[in-house]
Amino acid sequence: MSNHNEKYEKLAEVIRAHKAQKGALMPVLQEAQNIFGCVPLDVQEIIADGLGVTLSEVYGVATFYSQFSLQPKGKYVCGVCLGTACYVKGSQKVLDKLCEELKIEVGQTSEDGQFTVQATRCLGACGLAPVMMINDEVFGRLTPDEIPGILAKYRTA
Protein backbone atom coordinates (compact mmCIF):
# COMPACT_ATOMS: atom_id res chain seq x y z
CA MET A 1 0.00 0.00 0.00
CA SER A 2 1.61 3.15 -1.19
CA ASN A 3 0.22 6.09 0.68
CA HIS A 4 -0.96 6.92 4.15
CA ASN A 5 -4.55 7.76 3.19
CA GLU A 6 -5.05 4.47 1.34
CA LYS A 7 -4.30 2.60 4.56
CA TYR A 8 -6.90 4.59 6.50
CA GLU A 9 -9.47 4.11 3.71
CA LYS A 10 -8.81 0.36 3.80
CA LEU A 11 -9.26 0.39 7.59
CA ALA A 12 -12.61 2.20 7.18
CA GLU A 13 -13.73 -0.51 4.69
CA VAL A 14 -12.72 -3.25 7.14
CA ILE A 15 -14.67 -1.57 9.95
CA ARG A 16 -17.75 -1.20 7.72
CA ALA A 17 -17.53 -4.87 6.68
CA HIS A 18 -17.37 -6.13 10.28
CA LYS A 19 -19.43 -3.50 12.12
CA ALA A 20 -22.62 -5.55 12.37
CA GLN A 21 -20.89 -8.74 13.55
CA LYS A 22 -20.68 -9.84 17.13
CA GLY A 23 -17.03 -10.11 18.18
CA ALA A 24 -15.89 -7.82 15.36
CA LEU A 25 -13.00 -6.40 17.38
CA MET A 26 -10.53 -9.28 16.88
CA PRO A 27 -10.91 -9.58 13.09
CA VAL A 28 -10.76 -5.78 12.71
CA LEU A 29 -7.58 -5.57 14.84
CA GLN A 30 -6.04 -8.41 12.81
CA GLU A 31 -6.82 -6.62 9.54
CA ALA A 32 -5.50 -3.33 10.96
CA GLN A 33 -2.26 -5.06 11.98
CA ASN A 34 -1.95 -6.40 8.40
CA ILE A 35 -2.56 -2.96 6.88
CA PHE A 36 -0.34 -0.88 9.17
CA GLY A 37 2.13 -3.48 10.46
CA CYS A 38 1.07 -2.49 14.00
CA VAL A 39 -1.93 -0.97 15.82
CA PRO A 40 -0.84 2.43 17.15
CA LEU A 41 -3.12 4.56 19.30
CA ASP A 42 -4.64 6.58 16.43
CA VAL A 43 -5.66 3.35 14.69
CA GLN A 44 -7.13 2.02 17.96
CA GLU A 45 -9.18 5.22 18.29
CA ILE A 46 -10.56 4.85 14.76
CA ILE A 47 -11.49 1.22 15.49
CA ALA A 48 -13.16 2.14 18.80
CA ASP A 49 -15.22 4.92 17.14
CA GLY A 50 -16.05 2.75 14.15
CA LEU A 51 -17.22 -0.24 16.17
CA GLY A 52 -18.84 1.78 18.94
CA VAL A 53 -16.66 0.33 21.69
CA THR A 54 -14.41 2.08 24.21
CA LEU A 55 -10.77 2.81 23.50
CA SER A 56 -9.85 0.93 26.68
CA GLU A 57 -11.58 -2.17 25.29
CA VAL A 58 -9.61 -1.95 22.03
CA TYR A 59 -6.37 -1.25 23.93
CA GLY A 60 -7.05 -4.14 26.30
CA VAL A 61 -7.40 -6.62 23.45
CA ALA A 62 -4.46 -5.14 21.50
CA THR A 63 -2.13 -5.44 24.49
CA PHE A 64 -3.40 -8.82 25.73
CA TYR A 65 -2.66 -10.77 22.54
CA SER A 66 1.02 -10.98 21.61
CA GLN A 67 0.18 -11.06 17.89
CA PHE A 68 -0.55 -7.33 18.06
CA SER A 69 2.16 -4.71 18.22
CA LEU A 70 1.51 -1.11 19.27
CA GLN A 71 4.55 0.18 17.40
CA PRO A 72 6.22 -0.88 14.16
CA LYS A 73 8.49 -3.90 14.44
CA GLY A 74 12.02 -3.82 13.10
CA LYS A 75 13.26 -5.71 10.07
CA TYR A 76 14.80 -8.19 12.52
CA VAL A 77 12.79 -9.29 15.56
CA CYS A 78 15.12 -10.62 18.25
CA GLY A 79 13.37 -12.82 20.79
CA VAL A 80 15.32 -14.01 23.81
CA CYS A 81 13.72 -16.90 25.67
CA LEU A 82 13.12 -16.31 29.36
CA GLY A 83 11.58 -19.74 29.92
CA THR A 84 12.90 -21.67 32.93
CA ALA A 85 15.65 -23.69 31.22
CA CYS A 86 17.01 -20.64 29.36
CA TYR A 87 16.67 -18.37 32.38
CA VAL A 88 18.59 -20.77 34.62
CA LYS A 89 21.38 -20.90 32.01
CA GLY A 90 21.72 -17.12 31.81
CA SER A 91 19.29 -15.83 29.19
CA GLN A 92 18.65 -12.64 31.20
CA LYS A 93 22.34 -11.69 30.74
CA VAL A 94 22.01 -12.39 27.01
CA LEU A 95 18.89 -10.19 26.87
CA ASP A 96 20.63 -7.41 28.83
CA LYS A 97 23.60 -7.51 26.43
CA LEU A 98 21.27 -7.39 23.42
CA CYS A 99 19.50 -4.30 24.82
CA GLU A 100 22.83 -2.68 25.66
CA GLU A 101 24.22 -3.30 22.14
CA LEU A 102 21.08 -1.97 20.42
CA LYS A 103 20.61 0.86 22.96
CA ILE A 104 16.93 0.00 23.43
CA GLU A 105 14.72 -1.63 26.04
CA VAL A 106 12.68 -4.83 25.69
CA GLY A 107 9.64 -4.18 23.48
CA GLN A 108 11.32 -1.32 21.63
CA THR A 109 12.61 -0.95 18.08
CA SER A 110 16.00 0.56 17.29
CA GLU A 111 16.01 4.09 15.84
CA ASP A 112 17.14 2.82 12.44
CA GLY A 113 14.11 0.48 12.32
CA GLN A 114 16.35 -2.58 11.99
CA PHE A 115 15.89 -4.41 15.30
CA THR A 116 13.06 -5.07 17.75
CA VAL A 117 13.87 -6.76 21.07
CA GLN A 118 11.37 -9.09 22.71
CA ALA A 119 11.49 -11.32 25.76
CA THR A 120 9.70 -14.54 24.85
CA ARG A 121 8.35 -17.54 26.68
CA CYS A 122 9.68 -21.03 26.03
CA LEU A 123 10.63 -21.52 22.38
CA GLY A 124 10.71 -25.32 22.75
CA ALA A 125 14.48 -25.53 22.28
CA CYS A 126 15.38 -26.11 25.93
CA GLY A 127 18.28 -28.42 25.03
CA LEU A 128 19.96 -25.43 23.38
CA ALA A 129 19.47 -23.08 26.34
CA PRO A 130 19.89 -20.16 26.43
CA VAL A 131 18.17 -19.49 23.10
CA MET A 132 17.49 -16.42 20.97
CA MET A 133 15.60 -16.20 17.70
CA ILE A 134 16.13 -13.51 15.10
CA ASN A 135 13.14 -13.77 12.78
CA ASP A 136 13.24 -17.51 11.93
CA GLU A 137 16.88 -18.22 12.80
CA VAL A 138 17.63 -19.92 16.13
CA PHE A 139 20.80 -19.24 18.12
CA GLY A 140 21.50 -21.64 20.98
CA ARG A 141 23.90 -22.07 23.88
CA LEU A 142 24.47 -18.32 23.83
CA THR A 143 26.76 -16.22 25.94
CA PRO A 144 26.47 -12.43 26.17
CA ASP A 145 29.87 -12.15 24.42
CA GLU A 146 28.42 -13.64 21.23
CA ILE A 147 25.71 -10.99 20.82
CA PRO A 148 27.82 -8.27 19.10
CA GLY A 149 29.03 -10.75 16.44
CA ILE A 150 25.52 -12.06 15.78
CA LEU A 151 24.13 -8.53 15.42
CA ALA A 152 27.00 -7.58 13.10
CA LYS A 153 25.88 -10.27 10.62
CA TYR A 154 22.42 -8.69 10.45
CA ARG A 155 23.67 -5.11 10.39
CA THR A 156 25.52 -5.77 7.13
CA ALA A 157 22.72 -7.85 5.61
N, C-alpha and C positions, 0 to 999 in steps of 0.2 A: 504494500500500500504506500503510494508515494507521499501524499501530503496529509498534514495534520487534520484538516477538515474532513477528509474522506473517512478517517478513522472514527471521528465522532458521529458522522452520518451513519456509518455501518453499525455503531453501537446503538444509535436511535432505532434502526431497523430491527436489531436483535431484541431490544426492549419491547418494541411493538409486537413482534412475533410471539413473545413469551408472556406478555402482560396478563393475559386472561388465565394462564395456567396456575394451578396450585404448585407451590414449590418452585417457582420460576427463578428464584435468586441464584441457586447453584448453576443451572445452565447459562444464565446471563453472565455471571462472574467468569465462568469457564470461557465463554465466547469473548468477553472483554480481555481476559488474559491473553487469548490467542491474537486479538487485534493489536493490543498495545504492548504485549510482552510483559506486562505487570498491571496491577490495579491500584494506581495512585489515588490519593484522596479526591481529586476532582472527578475522576471516573466513578468512584464510589458514590459521590454526591449525585451524579447524573442517574446512576442506577437506582438509588434510593428514591429520588423524585419520580423517576419513570415508573417504578413498580409500586409506589405508594407505601414504602416501608421506611423505617427510621435509618439514619446514617449509622447509628450504633449497631443495628442489626446487620447491615451490610459489612461493616468493619469487623464485627464479631465473627462472621463466617469467613471473611477474607483472611483474618489472622489465625483462625482455628485450623484451617486446612493448609498443610505445608505445600500443596500444589500452587497456591497463590503467592505472589510476591508483590509487596507494596512499592518496591522500586525496581528499576531495570536491573537485570542480572548481567554480569560480565560475560565476555566471550568464553571465559574459562571459569566454571563453577568448581571451587575446591571444597570438598566435603571431608572433614576429619571426623572419624568415628570416635564417639565418646561412650560407646557401649562398654560394658564391664571389662571384657578381656583386653580391649585396646586401652582403656583408661588405666588399668592396673600396670600395663606395660609402657605407660608414659605418653599417651596420645595428647594429654593436655599440654605438655611441653612442646610437642610438635605443632599443635594449634597455636600456641603462644608465639612460636617462632614464625609461623606463617603470617600471623597478624603483624608481627614486628617488621618482617621483610616487606610486606605490602603496605604498611603504614595505615591499616584499617582495622576496625573491630569486626567481630563475628556478626554476620548479617549485612555487612556493608559491601559496596563495590568500589574498587579502586578508581581514582580520579580519571585515569585514562580509559575506563570502561572495560579493561581487559579481564580483571579477576573479581570474583565474588567469593567471600569466605563463609562457609556454613559449618556448624557443628551438627553432626548427624547421629542418629541412633545406629544400632548394630547394622553393619553392611553384610553380615553373613560370611565374613572372611576372617573369623576369629583366629584361625591357625596362622594368619599372616600379621597378627597384631604387633604394633599399632598400624592402622590402615588409613590411607587417604585416597579419595577419588578425585581426579580432575576430569570433568565431563565423564567419559566412559572408561578412562584408563585408571587401573588400580595400582597403587603403590603400597607395598607391604614391608613389614619389619623396619619401619622408619625410625630415624633418629633426627632430632632437630637440625643437626649439622648437614643433613642431606637436602633440606628445604631450599636453600639458595640455588643449588645446582638444578633441582627439578624445575623451579620457577624460570630459571635462565633458558631452559629448553623451550618453554612456552612463550617467553618474551620475544624470542627471535622468530618464532613460528609465524 
